[in-house]
């Protein structure tokens, strides 16, 4: 299975889309599209394994945000709200129906903004390793936690992290301030859609108490922990894909808070 790759420009800013779907569904806008949004410094490569697992049953689009994944830098910092708008508009421009937004690390901030601002098209939200915990919004603290996570990530993910960081440095630095200042514990309360928080049990960045707080603050939230580090979606791609699929089925069948996933 090979992804269809295209770059679209929204208000002059480039967003790269990697679309992967079951045979014949690359252009299908009837079923839900799972949109995957990476963290700061990263790219679509942080979802390589999990996207393949999800694409066996869902139409999926993994994005590269402006300035990341080899795209030109925006030349300025972009707010999480602006990034959320960009991703929604980019995905809709290529044809999509209902959207399930999945964000990892800083991507969780982006998808929460997408859900807040576009409740008409974003049906549900999955937050993988949400950042940044209240009381830990200092660069040295985050750098230390990132170093700790590197000790438990696999060789491949560490290689992706280093190479992606190096090629995104011009956008990485401006985005640090918006990411560090974003108060997810406040904005998640405005999200009316179902929210699934997924955390790796070895994640030193998105710790248990913080992740549980995010899930509890959401109006319709649930928390699930899988064995693994901050990028648990790549350590456990099949389990993660099954979890997202179950989350969707519970919503479809019950139309209520996904208590069974707790």
N, C-alpha and C positions, 0 to 999 in steps of 0.2 A: 504494500500500500504506500503510495507516494502522495505527498501533500501538493495541493495546488497553491502556488505562492504568487502573491500580487501585492504591490504597494499602491495605496491610495493616499491622496492628499486631501486633508480637511483643513480649511482655512490656511492653506500653505504648509501645513505640518504633515510629514510622512508617517503613515502607520502601515506596517507590513502585516499581512494576513496569511496564515498557513492553514488552509482548509483541508481537513481529512475526514472522510465519511465512508459508511458502507457503500458498496458498489451502486452506482446510479443515483446517489443522494447528495452529491457535491453541490448541486444547485437546488436542492429540495428545501423549500421554505415552509412546508406543511408541518413538520415535526419540530420540536425544540432544538435549538442550536446551543451547544455548550461552548462558551467563550472563555478562554484561558488567558489570564493576565499575570505576567511575571513580576518579580520584585525589583528593587533598585539595583542597578548594575547588571542585571541578568537579561535574558532574552527568551524566546520561545523554546530554546534548548533545555530549559529547566522543566519543561513539560513533555519532552520527547517520548518517554516511555508511557507516561500516563495518558497522553493524547492518543497513542496507538491503541491502548486498552479501551479507552472511551469510544474510539471511532469504530469499534466492532458493532456498536449498537446505536451510536448517536452521530449526528453531524456535528463536527467540532471545528472551532477556529481558534488557533493560538496566535497571539499578537506579539509584535515587536513595537514597543512604544517609541515615540520620537527620541532620537539620540541613543537608542539602545539596539543591540543586535546588529550593529554595523550601519544603522541609519544615521543620517546627518543630525548633528545636535540642533536643538531649537534656538540656541543663542540666548536663552533666558530660562529662568526657572518656570516650571509649569505646575499649577496647583493641582491637587487631587481632583477637584471638581472639573477642571478643564480636561484633565486626562480621561476622566470618566465619560465626559461628553464626546471626546474624540473617538474613543473606542466604540461607543454605541453608534455614533454616526458612521464610522468606517464600516462596521459589520453590516449595518442596515443598508448601506450603499451598494453592497454586493448581493443583496437578497437574503433575507432571513425573516423568520416568523418570531415565535416566542423565544426569548433568550434566557439561558441559565448562566449566570456569571460566576466564574471561579477565579479567585485571586489568591496569590501566594505572597507572603511577607508584605512589602509595600503595595503589592497588587491588591491586597485586601482593602486598603484604603481607597484605591481606585474603583473597585467594584462596589463598595458601599456608596460612593458618590454616584456611580452609574445607577444604582438601584433607587437612591433618594430622588434623583433628578428625572428618572425615566421609568416610573412605576407602570406605565402603560405597556412597555415592551420587555422589561426585566421581570421575569416571573419568580425567580428565586436566586439565592446567593449562597455560595460556598466559600468560606474563609479558611485558608490553609496557613497555619502559623501566623496568626494576626499580629501586627505591630502597630504602635510601639506601646509597651506596658507603661501605665501611669507610674511615675516615680523613677523611670529608667530612660527618660528622654534626654540623655547626655551622650555626646559622641564617644567619649572614652568608654562609657559603660557598654554601648552598643558594639564598639570595636572588640572589646573583651569577650562579649557574648558570641560575636561572630567567630572569633578565634577558637572558642570552646566548641562551637558547632563544627568547625573544620576538622576537629579530632574525631568526630563520629560520623561525618559524611563519608560516602564512598569515594574512591579514587576518581571515577568519572565525574561526579558532581563537583568535586574540588577543582578538577581541571576546567570544567565549564565555568565555574565561578571566577577563577583567575583570569581566563582568557576573555570572558565577557566583561569583567570589570575593566580590564586594560583598554578595550576598544570603546568603552562607553564613558571614559573618564571626563570628557568635556560636558556631558549631561549629568553624570553621576554627582559631581560636586554641587552644582546648583540645586539638585533635587534633595539633597540632604536636609536642608532647612525645612521645606514643606513637610517632608516625612517625619522629622523629629517633632514638629509642632502640631501635627495632626492628632486630634483627640477622638480616637475611635470609640472610646467609652461613652462619649456624648452623641456622636452622629449615628451610631448603630441604633439608638432608640427611635430614630426617625424612619427607619426602614420598616415598611409595612409587610414586605414579602417574607416568606419563610427563610430562615438563616441557619445553615449548618456550619459549625465551627469544627475544623479537623486539626488535631495537634499530634505531632510525633512525641512519643513518651520520652525520648532523649533530647528533645528540643530545649536548648538553654536560652533561646531568644523569646519564643512564645511559651512562657511557663504555664503550668497547670492552673494556678489560681487566677491569673490574668485571662487565660482562654475561657475558663468557666465564667468569669465576670462578663466577658463580651457576650457569651451565649445567653446568660441570664438577663442581660440588659436588653437584648433584642426582644421585640414583641412576640415573635414566634421562633425562638431559637433552640438549638440543640447542640450538644458537644459530644464528639466521638474522638477517642484517642487510638492511634495505630502505632505499633512498634516502629520506631525510627527517629531520625533527626528532623531538622527544620524543613528539609525538602522531603518530607515523608511521602509525598505524592509520587516521587521517583523511586524511593526505596520499596514502596508497596503499591506499584501501579495497578495491578489487577484488583487488589482489595479496595483501593481508592476508587477505581472505576465502578466496582460493584456497589460501593457505598453511595456514590452519586446517583447511580441508577435506582437504588432502593429509596433514596431521598425523594427522587422524582415520582416514583410509584406511590409512595405514601401520600404525597400531596395530591396526586391525581385521584386516588381512591377515596381519601378522607377529606381533602380540602381543609385541613386544620393543622394545628401545631403537631410536628412530627415527634410525639412523645415516645413512640416505639423505638426511636433511634438513640435514646439516651442510654 
